[in-house]
Amino acid sequence: MNSVSFLSWQQIAVTVLVYFATVTIYRLLFHPLAKFPGPKLAAATRWYECYYDVFLPGQYTWKIAQLHKKYGPIIRISPYELHVNDPDFFKDLYSWDGRWNKYDWAFDAFGAPLSTICCVDHDLHKERRAPLERYMSKANVDRNQDIIRRLTSKLCGRIDEFNEETRTVNLGSALSAFVRDVATEWLLGKSYNNLDRDDFNSQMTAVFQGGGHVWRVTKHFPWFGPLMKSIPSSIIEKIGDRGAIDFFSFLDDMLVVTKDTLSLFSTSTAISNVEDERSIIQAIVRSNLPPSEKNLARVFDDVSTVTGAAFETTAAAMRLVLFYVYRNPAILAKLRIELASVAPQDPNEPVFELASLEQLPYLTAVITEGLRLSPGVATRQARIAPDRELVYDKWHIPIGTPVGMTTLLMHMNEKLYPDPERFKPERWVDFEARKKADKTFAPFSRGTRNCLGMHLAWAEMYMVTSTLVHRFDFKFDSASPAQVVAYSDEFIIGTKDRSGLKAYVTKNGK
């Protein structure tokens, strides 16, 4: 009996070994992507990527950059996926023409399969995106900019509390709180008053900054994300820290808000004027989407992903901008001179008008440079052409192959941006230089899947940067580039030091 059992396990082991050997040989020699350059280990198994994603957390983006230096502009980075690092190909891959699917392996890990952001199919995405795009349009941001103005003023009031004190303000947490309050009021019609918290709800900031870990692990271990979501709130309250408890409480409350709004507008079938809408939930339920697209599960997936996407992306860029502006007296002085020309005349109205800010070339250059160094996404954004092969140089890419490029790597291209690690707004002042870079500057991506919230993000950055620079002097306490420079792939930008920007505050001119 023991002999038979032993032989059975031996046979199983041999079978498993033969299976993996066969799969490896196929991937290396006979797979449609076998002809593309890249490390053999990456071509043979996803464990190569897993090592840099999970065990060296969030480092695969930087490893890909190294691989391009060794193997060239197009490489195979997994058994199934290609990556290109050539700015000339960007306009072809992120195009408005043709059908473009997302890579389900990367987006399934978010656990929101019904959302617009994670929607894989091109046609379904286009249908779901329409009401969101209308609500997030530049015109609607302009119409409702009072939300941003009011919360910018509130941010200044909170910072004023630290004026000329011996204690520092955590500017990084304050900016995150501001962005969360804007996003929730704008997208849900409700503010969660993060700016009112003594510490700006800094633990919630930490949760959103590190949330990419769950996404990275779930890509490689699909059971991990669902396991985390299945933990009962009673257990989280016992074992979780304040940030985790607040995060899950926030999710629960968003679900209630979504359910209540759906109930309130359930009888509305006509397409409404966007001016009457006060949340993306209203935009969805009052659109011409079919009823199957307006159920609670579907709408909540949109609510959770769009809201989450609006948080740390914008906050990270603002932190970087303010860090470099206040580190360079010449940039600070030049920016203040320009802002003085459009400063509010009423001392009780500290926030600038958006339309006037958008006309300021140097302020625009400062923000643009910040977005170059801190784009919305740190990871590659793979696209799939489901009905045609793609051509890059001499390479013919098979139909249905995920092909990605990474905006961050393109923004750090020395040929496009000399001395790329330097914060240099002047590179955007010259019209010809700006025009040349237009096709490869993509902090919000491009094409049919570009960022829905880019107009809101620009408005926030214009108002906050101008108002804080005009009103305050910040002297950073032990701050360094490690707190603002991209270091890890959390899907969004992850920094090496996440302690925030602590600063002493005085009024400008004192």
C-alpha positions in Angstrom: 0.0 0.0 0.0 2.8 2.4 0.9 4.6 1.5 -2.3 1.6 2.3 -4.4 1.0 5.5 -2.6 4.7 6.5 -3.0 4.5 5.7 -6.8 1.3 7.8 -7.1 2.9 10.8 -5.6 6.0 10.3 -7.7 3.9 10.1 -10.8 2.1 13.3 -9.8 5.4 15.1 -9.3 6.7 13.9 -12.7 3.5 15.0 -14.3 3.7 18.5 -12.7 7.3 18.8 -13.7 6.6 17.8 -17.3 3.7 20.3 -17.4 5.7 23.2 -16.3 8.6 22.3 -18.6 6.3 22.1 -21.5 4.7 25.4 -20.7 8.1 27.1 -20.3 9.4 25.6 -23.6 6.2 26.8 -25.4 6.5 30.3 -24.0 10.1 30.7 -24.8 10.1 29.1 -28.3 6.6 28.8 -29.8 4.5 31.5 -28.2 3.4 34.4 -30.6 5.6 36.8 -28.4 8.6 34.5 -28.4 10.4 36.6 -31.0 10.3 39.8 -28.9 13.4 40.7 -26.8 13.5 40.7 -23.0 14.7 38.6 -20.1 13.9 34.9 -20.6 12.7 34.5 -17.0 10.0 37.2 -17.6 8.9 35.4 -20.8 8.7 32.1 -18.9 6.8 33.1 -15.8 4.9 35.9 -14.1 6.9 35.2 -10.9 9.6 37.5 -12.4 7.2 40.4 -12.3 5.7 39.2 -8.9 9.2 39.5 -7.4 9.5 43.2 -8.3 5.8 43.9 -7.6 5.3 42.2 -4.3 8.6 41.3 -2.7 10.4 44.5 -3.8 7.2 46.4 -3.5 6.2 48.5 -6.4 9.6 48.4 -8.2 8.7 46.8 -11.5 8.2 50.1 -13.3 11.8 51.0 -12.6 13.0 47.5 -13.5 11.2 47.9 -16.8 13.2 51.1 -17.4 16.4 49.2 -16.8 15.4 46.4 -19.1 14.7 48.8 -22.0 18.3 50.1 -21.7 19.5 46.5 -22.1 17.1 45.1 -24.7 15.8 48.1 -26.6 12.6 50.1 -27.0 10.2 47.1 -27.2 10.4 44.3 -24.7 8.4 41.3 -23.4 7.8 41.9 -19.7 5.7 38.8 -19.0 4.6 35.7 -20.8 1.7 37.7 -22.3 2.6 41.4 -22.3 4.8 43.8 -24.2 6.1 47.2 -23.2 7.3 50.1 -25.4 9.5 53.0 -24.3 9.5 55.2 -27.4 7.7 58.5 -27.3 7.0 58.3 -31.0 4.7 55.3 -30.5 2.6 57.0 -27.8 0.2 58.7 -30.2 -0.4 55.3 -31.9 -1.1 53.3 -28.8 -3.2 55.9 -26.9 -5.3 57.0 -29.9 -8.9 58.1 -30.3 -9.2 56.0 -33.4 -10.0 52.3 -33.4 -11.2 50.0 -30.6 -9.0 49.7 -27.5 -9.6 47.3 -24.7 -8.0 47.3 -21.3 -6.0 44.4 -19.9 -8.3 42.5 -17.6 -5.4 41.0 -15.5 -4.4 44.4 -14.3 -7.8 45.8 -13.7 -9.6 42.8 -12.2 -7.3 43.2 -9.2 -9.2 46.3 -8.2 -12.3 44.3 -7.4 -14.7 46.6 -9.2 -15.5 44.8 -12.4 -18.7 46.8 -13.0 -16.9 50.2 -12.9 -16.2 52.4 -15.9 -12.5 52.7 -15.0 -12.0 48.9 -14.8 -14.2 48.1 -17.8 -12.2 46.0 -20.3 -14.4 46.1 -23.4 -14.1 49.2 -25.6 -17.8 49.6 -26.5 -19.2 49.0 -23.0 -16.7 51.5 -21.6 -17.7 54.1 -24.1 -21.4 53.6 -23.1 -20.6 53.8 -19.4 -18.3 56.8 -19.7 -20.7 59.1 -21.4 -22.6 60.4 -18.4 -19.4 60.6 -16.3 -17.6 62.5 -19.0 -20.5 65.0 -19.2 -20.5 65.6 -15.5 -16.7 65.9 -15.3 -16.4 68.3 -18.2 -14.5 71.5 -18.2 -17.7 73.5 -18.5 -19.2 71.8 -15.4 -16.0 72.3 -13.4 -16.1 76.0 -14.3 -19.8 76.3 -13.3 -19.2 74.6 -9.9 -15.8 76.0 -9.0 -17.3 77.6 -5.9 -16.9 74.2 -4.2 -13.1 74.4 -4.8 -12.9 78.0 -3.9 -14.8 77.5 -0.6 -12.7 74.6 0.4 -9.5 76.4 -0.6 -10.5 79.2 1.7 -11.2 76.6 4.4 -7.7 75.1 3.9 -6.1 78.5 4.3 -8.1 79.0 7.5 -6.8 75.8 8.9 -3.2 76.6 7.9 -3.6 80.0 9.6 -4.1 78.2 12.9 -0.4 77.2 12.7 0.8 80.7 11.8 3.9 81.8 13.8 3.5 78.9 16.1 6.3 76.7 17.4 4.5 73.6 16.0 4.5 72.6 12.4 1.6 72.0 10.0 1.7 68.7 8.1 1.1 70.3 4.7 1.1 66.9 3.0 -1.9 65.7 5.1 -3.6 69.1 4.8 -3.5 68.9 1.0 -4.8 65.3 1.0 -7.7 66.3 3.3 -8.5 69.2 1.0 -8.6 67.0 -2.1 -10.7 64.3 -0.4 -13.3 67.0 0.7 -13.4 68.5 -2.8 -13.8 65.0 -4.4 -16.5 63.7 -2.1 -18.6 66.9 -2.3 -18.1 67.1 -6.0 -18.7 63.5 -6.8 -21.1 62.4 -4.0 -22.8 65.7 -3.0 -21.4 65.2 0.6 -18.4 66.4 2.4 -16.7 64.2 5.0 -15.0 67.3 6.6 -11.4 65.9 6.6 -10.2 69.5 6.9 -11.9 69.8 10.2 -10.0 67.0 11.8 -7.1 68.1 14.1 -4.6 66.0 12.2 -6.4 66.4 8.8 -7.3 62.7 9.1 -3.7 61.8 8.3 -4.2 58.1 8.9 -6.7 58.0 6.1 -4.1 59.6 3.9 -1.7 56.8 4.8 -4.3 54.2 3.8 -4.8 55.8 0.3 -1.1 56.3 -0.2 -0.4 52.6 0.5 -3.5 51.1 -1.1 -1.6 50.0 -4.1 -0.2 47.1 -2.2 -3.5 45.3 -2.2 -3.8 45.9 -5.9 -0.3 44.6 -6.7 -0.7 41.5 -4.5 -4.1 40.7 -5.9 -2.8 40.8 -9.5 -0.6 37.8 -8.7 -2.8 36.2 -6.0 -6.4 36.8 -7.0 -7.8 35.6 -3.7 -6.1 38.3 -1.7 -8.3 41.3 -2.6 -11.6 39.4 -2.0 -10.2 38.1 1.3 -9.5 41.6 2.5 -13.0 42.8 1.4 -14.7 39.8 3.2 -13.3 40.7 6.7 -16.3 41.7 8.8 -16.3 45.3 10.1 -16.5 44.0 13.7 -13.1 42.3 13.3 -11.6 45.4 11.6 -12.8 47.5 14.6 -10.9 45.2 16.9 -7.6 44.7 15.0 -7.4 47.6 12.6 -5.7 51.0 13.2 -7.6 54.3 13.1 -7.0 54.7 9.3 -8.3 51.2 8.4 -11.4 51.7 10.6 -12.1 55.1 9.0 -11.5 53.7 5.5 -14.0 50.9 5.8 -16.5 53.3 7.5 -16.1 55.6 4.6 -16.8 52.8 2.1 -19.9 51.8 4.1 -21.2 55.4 4.1 -20.5 55.8 0.4 -22.7 52.7 -0.2 -25.5 54.3 1.9 -25.2 57.6 -0.1 -25.3 55.7 -3.4 -28.3 53.6 -2.3 -30.2 56.7 -1.0 -29.5 58.7 -4.2 -30.6 55.8 -6.4 -33.8 55.5 -4.5 -34.5 59.3 -4.7 -34.0 59.5 -8.4 -35.3 56.0 -9.4 -38.3 57.4 -11.1 -36.3 59.8 -13.3 -35.8 58.5 -16.8 -35.1 61.6 -18.8 -31.6 62.8 -19.6 -31.1 65.8 -17.4 -29.2 69.0 -17.9 -25.8 68.6 -16.3 -26.3 71.9 -14.5 -29.0 70.3 -12.4 -26.8 67.4 -11.2 -25.0 67.4 -7.9 -23.2 64.0 -8.0 -22.0 61.4 -10.4 -24.7 59.1 -9.0 -27.3 61.5 -10.3 -25.4 61.8 -13.6 -25.6 58.0 -14.1 -29.2 57.4 -12.9 -30.6 60.3 -15.0 -28.7 59.3 -18.1 -29.9 57.2 -21.1 -28.0 54.2 -19.9 -30.2 51.1 -19.7 -31.7 50.0 -16.4 -29.2 47.2 -16.1 -26.5 49.8 -15.8 -28.2 51.7 -13.0 -28.4 49.0 -10.2 -26.7 49.5 -6.9 -23.7 47.2 -7.5 -22.9 48.7 -10.9 -23.2 52.3 -9.7 -21.3 51.8 -6.5 -18.4 50.3 -8.4 -18.3 53.6 -10.4 -18.6 55.7 -7.2 -15.8 53.9 -5.3 -13.3 53.9 -8.2 -13.9 57.4 -9.5 -13.8 58.9 -6.0 -10.7 56.9 -5.1 -9.0 58.0 -8.3 -9.5 61.7 -7.4 -7.7 61.6 -4.0 -4.0 61.0 -3.8 -3.3 61.6 -7.5 -3.9 65.4 -7.3 -2.6 65.7 -3.7 0.7 64.1 -4.7 1.2 66.6 -7.6 0.4 69.6 -5.3 2.8 68.4 -2.7 5.6 68.1 -5.2 4.8 71.6 -6.7 4.8 73.3 -3.3 7.9 71.5 -2.2 10.0 72.7 -5.2 8.5 76.2 -5.4 9.4 76.9 -1.7 12.9 75.3 -2.1 13.7 77.7 -4.9 13.5 81.4 -4.0 13.8 82.4 -7.7 10.8 80.4 -8.7 8.8 81.6 -5.7 9.6 85.2 -6.3 8.8 85.0 -10.0 5.5 83.2 -9.3 4.5 85.9 -6.7 5.1 88.7 -9.1 2.9 87.1 -11.7 0.1 86.3 -9.1 0.1 89.9 -7.9 -1.2 91.0 -11.2 -4.5 89.1 -10.7 -4.7 89.1 -6.9 -8.2 89.6 -5.4 -8.9 93.2 -4.4 -11.1 92.1 -1.5 -8.9 91.1 1.4 -11.8 89.0 2.7 -11.7 86.9 -0.5 -8.4 85.1 -0.6 -9.0 82.8 -3.5 -8.2 83.7 -7.0 -10.6 83.5 -9.9 -10.0 80.3 -12.0 -10.3 82.1 -15.4 -7.6 84.6 -14.5 -5.3 81.9 -13.2 -5.6 79.9 -16.4 -4.2 82.9 -18.3 -0.9 83.1 -16.3 1.9 81.5 -18.2 4.4 81.0 -15.4 1.8 79.5 -13.0 0.7 77.2 -15.7 4.3 76.2 -16.4 4.9 75.5 -12.6 1.8 73.2 -12.5 2.7 71.6 -15.8 6.2 70.7 -14.5 4.7 69.3 -11.3 2.4 67.1 -13.4 5.4 65.9 -15.5 7.2 64.7 -12.4 4.1 63.4 -10.6 1.6 62.2 -13.3 -1.7 60.5 -12.2 -0.4 57.0 -12.7 2.9 55.4 -11.9 2.2 52.0 -13.6 2.1 51.1 -17.2 -1.3 51.3 -19.0 -1.6 48.4 -21.3 -4.0 48.6 -24.3 -5.3 45.8 -26.4 -6.3 46.1 -30.1 -8.9 43.3 -30.2 -9.4 43.4 -34.0 -6.1 44.2 -35.6 -2.4 43.8 -35.3 -0.3 46.7 -34.2 3.0 47.7 -35.9 5.9 49.2 -34.1 9.0 49.8 -36.3 9.8 46.3 -37.8 7.7 44.5 -35.2 4.3 43.2 -35.9 2.3 42.8 -32.6 -0.3 40.0 -32.7 -4.0 40.8 -32.4 -5.1 40.8 -28.8 -1.7 41.4 -27.2 -1.5 43.7 -24.2 0.9 46.5 -25.0 1.8 49.2 -22.5 3.7 52.4 -22.1 4.5 54.2 -18.9 3.9 57.9 -18.7 6.4 58.4 -15.9 9.2 56.9 -18.0 8.3 59.0 -21.0 8.2 62.2 -18.8 11.8 61.3 -17.7 13.1 60.9 -21.2 16.4 62.9 -21.4 15.8 63.7 -25.1 12.4 65.1 -24.5 13.2 66.8 -21.2 17.0 67.5 -20.7 18.0 67.2 -17.0 14.7 65.4 -16.4 14.9 65.0 -12.6 15.2 68.8 -12.2 12.0 70.8 -11.4 12.3 73.4 -14.1 9.1 75.4 -15.0 11.1 77.4 -17.6 11.0 74.4 -20.0 7.3 75.1 -20.5 7.4 78.9 -20.9 8.7 78.8 -24.5 5.8 78.2 -26.9 7.8 76.1 -29.4 9.1 73.9 -26.6 5.5 73.5 -25.3 4.2 72.7 -28.7 7.0 70.1 -29.3 6.2 68.3 -26.0 2.4 68.4 -26.5 2.2 64.9 -28.0 4.2 63.3 -25.2 3.1 65.2 -22.1 0.3 63.0 -20.7 -0.1 63.2 -17.0 -3.8 62.2 -17.5 -3.1 59.7 -20.3 -4.6 60.2 -23.7 -7.1 58.6 -26.1 -10.4 57.0 -25.3 -9.4 56.1 -21.7 -7.9 59.4 -20.6 -8.6 60.5 -17.0 -12.1 61.7 -16.3 -11.0 64.0 -13.5 -8.3 66.0 -15.3 -10.3 69.3 -15.5 -11.1 69.1 -11.8 -7.5 68.3 -10.9 -6.3 71.3 -13.0 -8.8 73.6 -11.2 -7.7 72.4 -7.8 -4.0 72.8 -8.6 -4.5 76.3 -10.0 -6.5 77.6 -6.9 -4.5 75.9 -4.2 -1.0 76.7 -5.6 -1.8 80.3 -6.3 -3.6 81.0 -3.0 -1.0 79.3 -0.7 1.9 80.9 -2.6 0.2 84.3 -2.4 -0.7 84.1 1.3 2.0 82.0 3.1 5.6 81.3 3.6 6.5 77.8 4.4 9.8 76.7 6.0 10.0 72.9 5.7 11.1 70.9 8.6 13.5 68.1 7.6 11.7 67.7 4.2 13.4 66.0 1.3 12.7 64.9 -2.2 12.0 61.4 -0.8 8.6 62.8 0.3 7.5 63.9 -3.1 9.5 62.1 -5.8 8.1 58.9 -7.4 9.6 55.9 -5.9 7.1 53.0 -6.1 4.2 51.9 -8.2 1.1 52.0 -6.1 -0.8 52.3 -9.4 -0.6 55.9 -8.5 2.7 57.6 -7.5 4.2 56.2 -4.3 7.0 58.0 -2.5 9.8 56.6 -0.3 8.9 58.8 2.7 5.2 59.1 3.4 5.4 61.2 6.6 4.1 64.3 4.9 5.5 67.8 4.4 5.9 69.3 7.8 6.4 73.1 7.7 6.5 76.2 9.9 4.1 78.8 8.6 4.2 82.6 8.5 2.1 85.1 6.5 3.7 86.2 3.2 5.6 89.5 3.8 6.0 89.1 7.5 
